[in-house]
Amino acid sequence: MTGLNYQLVQEVAKELYIRALKILPPDVKEALRKAHARETKPTAKTILETILRSIEVSDTQDMLVCQDTGLPIYLVKIGGRIAVDGSRLGAALAEGTRRATLEYPFRGSSLHPVTRENPQTSVGTGLPVIHWDFDPQADCLDILMIPKGSGSENVSAVRMFTPAEGLSAVKKFIVDTVAGAGGNPCPPGIIGVGIGGTFDLVGILAKKAIARPVGTRNPDPLFAELEVQLEEAINSTGSGPMGLGGDVSTLAVHIEWAYTHITQNPVAVNTQCWAARRARARIWADGRVEYGF
């Protein structure tokens, strides 16, 4: 079993952070174009035109999509057919994050929660956030980088439901959370929903949900249908782009779920702004790197 080159991982992590901030995934661009095409309210249509123009400027001028560089989050899937030292891997991701911030350079958005001291490195205690997963059959390392801005993160929510409250209460909580956020998370974006698990797991599920390509459906028909119902309900609120009214209040609702305890049903809502940024890399032990989304 062949091992990883951790200096290469560091370089890839640096590149991923920069790519995520500058190159919007094609599925997000297409979803925004479709939103503009179906929007009927003049103000909302103008806002979506401005968003599309902003994306064009970012692409042609090699600029960041948004000034909020977000907190660095990595979803890492380790293949079972590649040798990995988890400690060295985590250190490489952190150093790549630090180097991206200092060498590109861009604004470091992470700081001490009490003193508010900002070292301008995007790393520190607990950062970057790394979520680990495993694929027994894979022979590569899969890294998905998500820079998460505060506008959308601040209006996210978790609630611990009891089974007696039923699905209708869950749906109301999700729609109310999104509607109550108004324009703060810069809609229309992706609404990530986690259902089940525990207090800590349900938030991770919601985070993973926003990382899916726009409009991809949960493979379980029950949750796929629930995604459709929630999208329709949220768009029917009329909140619209930037909360200023319109037909399109969300590009998609994605749900991830897990089994939970017989006496509870945790639900998390993680909102994502219109700039649903992400960047992916697959690294093989022989040094090959494949970038994507």
C-alpha positions as CSV (number, residue, x, y, z in Angstrom):
1,M,0.0,0.0,0.0
2,T,1.5,3.3,-1.1
3,G,1.6,6.4,1.0
4,L,0.9,10.1,0.4
5,N,3.2,13.0,-0.3
6,Y,2.3,15.4,2.4
7,Q,4.1,18.3,0.8
8,L,1.9,17.8,-2.2
9,V,-1.2,17.7,0.0
10,Q,-0.1,21.1,1.5
11,E,0.2,22.6,-2.0
12,V,-3.1,21.2,-3.0
13,A,-4.8,22.6,0.1
14,K,-3.4,26.0,-0.7
15,E,-4.6,25.8,-4.3
16,L,-8.1,24.6,-3.2
17,Y,-8.7,27.5,-0.9
18,I,-7.8,30.0,-3.7
19,R,-9.8,28.1,-6.3
20,A,-12.8,28.0,-4.1
21,L,-12.7,31.7,-3.6
22,K,-12.3,32.5,-7.3
23,I,-14.0,29.9,-9.4
24,L,-17.7,29.3,-8.9
25,P,-18.9,25.7,-9.7
26,P,-20.6,25.4,-13.1
27,D,-23.8,23.9,-11.5
28,V,-24.1,27.1,-9.3
29,K,-23.7,29.4,-12.3
30,E,-26.3,27.4,-14.3
31,A,-28.7,27.4,-11.4
32,L,-28.4,31.2,-11.1
33,R,-29.0,31.6,-14.9
34,K,-32.1,29.5,-14.6
35,A,-33.3,31.5,-11.6
36,H,-32.9,34.7,-13.6
37,A,-34.8,33.2,-16.5
38,R,-37.8,32.2,-14.4
39,E,-37.9,35.3,-12.2
40,T,-40.8,37.6,-13.0
41,K,-40.3,40.5,-10.5
42,P,-38.3,43.4,-12.0
43,T,-36.3,44.2,-8.9
44,A,-35.4,40.5,-8.3
45,K,-34.5,40.1,-12.0
46,T,-32.1,43.1,-11.8
47,I,-30.5,41.6,-8.6
48,L,-29.9,38.3,-10.4
49,E,-28.5,40.2,-13.5
50,T,-26.1,42.0,-11.1
51,I,-25.0,38.6,-9.6
52,L,-24.4,37.1,-13.0
53,R,-22.4,40.2,-14.0
54,S,-20.4,39.9,-10.8
55,I,-19.5,36.3,-11.6
56,E,-18.5,37.3,-15.1
57,V,-16.2,40.0,-13.8
58,S,-14.7,37.5,-11.3
59,D,-14.0,35.0,-14.1
60,T,-12.5,37.5,-16.6
61,Q,-10.5,39.6,-14.1
62,D,-9.3,36.6,-12.0
63,M,-10.8,38.1,-8.8
64,L,-12.5,36.6,-5.7
65,V,-16.2,35.9,-6.1
66,C,-16.9,37.5,-2.6
67,Q,-14.8,39.6,-0.2
68,D,-15.9,37.3,2.7
69,T,-13.2,34.6,2.5
70,G,-15.1,32.5,5.1
71,L,-13.9,29.9,7.5
72,P,-11.9,27.0,5.9
73,I,-13.8,23.7,6.0
74,Y,-12.5,20.5,4.4
75,L,-14.6,17.4,3.8
76,V,-11.9,14.7,3.4
77,K,-12.6,11.1,2.2
78,I,-9.7,8.7,2.7
79,G,-9.5,5.7,0.3
80,G,-8.9,2.3,1.9
81,R,-6.2,1.5,-0.7
82,I,-3.9,4.3,0.2
83,A,-1.7,4.7,3.3
84,V,-2.5,7.8,5.3
85,D,-1.0,9.4,8.4
86,G,-4.0,11.3,9.8
87,S,-1.8,13.6,11.9
88,R,0.4,14.6,9.0
89,L,-2.6,15.0,6.7
90,G,-4.3,17.4,9.1
91,A,-1.1,19.4,9.5
92,A,-0.7,19.6,5.7
93,L,-4.2,20.9,5.3
94,A,-3.7,23.6,8.0
95,E,-0.4,24.7,6.5
96,G,-1.8,24.9,3.0
97,T,-4.6,27.0,4.4
98,R,-2.2,29.3,6.1
99,R,0.0,29.7,3.1
100,A,-3.0,30.5,0.8
101,T,-4.0,33.3,3.1
102,L,-0.5,34.8,3.4
103,E,0.8,34.2,-0.1
104,Y,-2.2,35.0,-2.3
105,P,-2.9,37.1,-0.2
106,F,-6.5,37.6,1.0
107,R,-8.3,38.7,4.2
108,G,-8.0,36.2,7.0
109,S,-11.5,35.9,8.5
110,S,-10.8,33.8,11.5
111,L,-10.0,35.1,15.0
112,H,-10.1,34.4,18.8
113,P,-13.8,34.2,19.9
114,V,-13.2,36.4,23.0
115,T,-10.3,38.7,22.4
116,R,-11.2,39.1,18.7
117,E,-7.5,39.0,17.8
118,N,-7.0,38.1,14.1
119,P,-3.7,36.6,13.2
120,Q,-4.6,36.9,9.5
121,T,-3.7,33.3,8.8
122,S,-7.2,31.6,8.6
123,V,-6.0,29.0,11.0
124,G,-5.9,28.7,14.8
125,T,-7.4,26.6,17.5
126,G,-10.0,24.4,15.9
127,L,-9.3,25.7,12.4
128,P,-9.4,24.6,9.7
129,V,-12.5,22.5,10.3
130,I,-11.9,19.0,8.9
131,H,-14.6,16.3,8.6
132,W,-13.3,12.8,7.9
133,D,-15.0,10.0,5.9
134,F,-13.7,6.8,4.3
135,D,-14.2,4.8,1.1
136,P,-12.8,1.3,1.4
137,Q,-12.5,0.8,-2.4
138,A,-10.9,4.1,-3.3
139,D,-7.2,4.4,-4.1
140,C,-7.0,8.2,-3.7
141,L,-7.6,11.0,-1.2
142,D,-10.7,13.1,-2.0
143,I,-10.7,16.7,-0.5
144,L,-13.6,19.0,-0.9
145,M,-12.9,22.6,0.3
146,I,-15.8,24.8,1.4
147,P,-15.1,28.4,2.5
148,K,-18.2,29.3,4.6
149,G,-19.0,33.0,5.1
150,S,-20.7,34.4,8.2
151,G,-23.7,36.0,6.5
152,S,-25.2,32.6,5.8
153,E,-23.7,30.8,8.7
154,N,-25.1,33.2,11.3
155,V,-28.7,32.5,10.4
156,S,-28.3,28.7,10.5
157,A,-30.1,26.9,13.3
158,V,-30.5,23.5,15.2
159,R,-33.5,22.3,17.0
160,M,-34.0,19.1,19.0
161,F,-37.5,17.8,18.1
162,T,-39.4,15.0,19.9
163,P,-41.0,12.4,17.7
164,A,-44.5,13.4,18.8
165,E,-44.0,16.8,17.1
166,G,-44.1,15.1,13.7
167,L,-42.9,15.9,10.2
168,S,-45.1,19.0,9.8
169,A,-43.3,20.7,12.7
170,V,-40.0,19.9,11.2
171,K,-41.0,21.4,7.8
172,K,-42.3,24.5,9.5
173,F,-39.1,24.9,11.4
174,I,-37.0,24.7,8.2
175,V,-39.2,27.1,6.2
176,D,-39.5,29.6,9.1
177,T,-35.7,29.5,9.6
178,V,-35.1,30.4,6.0
179,A,-37.9,33.0,5.8
180,G,-36.7,34.6,9.0
181,A,-33.2,35.1,7.7
182,G,-34.5,37.5,5.0
183,G,-31.7,38.9,3.0
184,N,-28.9,38.3,5.5
185,P,-27.5,35.1,3.9
186,C,-27.5,36.7,0.4
187,P,-30.2,34.5,-1.2
188,P,-31.0,32.7,-3.4
189,G,-28.6,30.0,-2.3
190,I,-28.6,26.4,-1.2
191,I,-30.5,25.3,2.0
192,G,-28.7,22.4,3.6
193,V,-30.8,20.3,6.0
194,G,-29.6,17.6,8.4
195,I,-32.2,15.3,9.9
196,G,-31.5,12.7,12.6
197,G,-28.3,11.6,14.4
198,T,-27.2,13.7,17.4
199,F,-26.8,17.4,18.3
200,D,-23.3,17.4,16.8
201,L,-23.9,15.1,13.9
202,V,-27.0,16.8,12.5
203,G,-25.0,20.0,11.9
204,I,-22.4,18.1,10.0
205,L,-25.1,16.5,7.9
206,A,-26.5,20.0,7.0
207,K,-23.0,21.2,6.1
208,K,-22.5,18.2,3.8
209,A,-25.8,18.9,2.2
210,I,-24.8,22.4,1.0
211,A,-21.7,20.8,-0.6
212,R,-23.7,18.8,-3.1
213,P,-24.1,20.1,-6.7
214,V,-27.2,22.3,-7.0
215,G,-30.4,20.3,-7.4
216,T,-29.0,16.8,-6.9
217,R,-31.6,14.7,-5.2
218,N,-31.1,12.5,-2.1
219,P,-31.1,8.9,-3.3
220,D,-33.8,8.0,-0.8
221,P,-37.2,8.8,-2.5
222,L,-38.7,9.9,0.8
223,F,-36.1,12.6,1.3
224,A,-36.0,13.5,-2.3
225,E,-39.7,14.3,-2.2
226,L,-39.2,16.3,1.0
227,E,-36.5,18.3,-0.7
228,V,-39.0,19.2,-3.5
229,Q,-41.7,20.1,-1.0
230,L,-39.4,22.4,1.0
231,E,-38.1,24.1,-2.2
232,E,-41.6,24.9,-3.3
233,A,-42.6,26.1,0.2
234,I,-39.5,28.4,0.6
235,N,-39.9,29.9,-2.9
236,S,-43.6,30.5,-2.2
237,T,-42.7,32.8,0.6
238,G,-41.9,35.5,-1.9
239,S,-38.7,36.6,0.0
240,G,-36.8,36.5,-3.3
241,P,-33.2,37.5,-4.1
242,M,-31.5,39.4,-1.3
243,G,-34.8,39.3,0.6
244,L,-36.3,42.1,-1.5
245,G,-39.1,40.1,-3.0
246,G,-39.3,37.7,-5.9
247,D,-40.1,34.2,-7.2
248,V,-36.8,32.6,-6.4
249,S,-35.8,32.5,-2.7
250,T,-33.6,29.4,-2.9
251,L,-31.8,27.6,-5.6
252,A,-32.2,24.2,-4.0
253,V,-32.9,22.3,-0.7
254,H,-30.6,19.4,0.0
255,I,-31.1,16.9,2.8
256,E,-28.7,14.5,4.5
257,W,-29.9,12.2,7.2
258,A,-28.9,9.6,9.8
259,Y,-30.6,7.2,12.2
260,T,-31.3,8.8,15.6
261,H,-32.6,7.9,19.1
262,I,-36.1,6.6,19.7
263,T,-37.0,9.7,21.8
264,Q,-35.5,12.5,19.6
265,N,-35.3,13.9,16.1
266,P,-32.6,16.6,15.7
267,V,-32.9,19.0,12.7
268,A,-30.3,21.4,11.5
269,V,-30.6,24.1,8.8
270,N,-27.4,25.4,7.3
271,T,-28.0,28.2,4.8
272,Q,-25.6,28.9,1.9
273,C,-25.4,32.2,0.0
274,W,-25.8,32.5,-3.8
275,A,-22.0,32.2,-4.1
276,A,-22.1,28.5,-3.1
277,R,-18.3,28.1,-3.3
278,R,-16.5,24.8,-3.2
279,A,-13.4,23.2,-4.8
280,R,-12.4,19.5,-5.0
281,A,-9.1,17.7,-5.5
282,R,-8.3,14.0,-5.8
283,I,-4.8,13.0,-4.9
284,W,-3.2,9.7,-5.8
285,A,-0.1,8.2,-4.2
286,D,1.9,8.4,-7.5
287,G,1.5,12.2,-7.3
288,R,-1.4,12.7,-9.7
289,V,-3.8,15.5,-8.8
290,E,-7.3,16.0,-10.4
291,Y,-9.1,19.3,-9.6
292,G,-12.8,19.8,-9.9
293,F,-15.9,20.7,-7.9
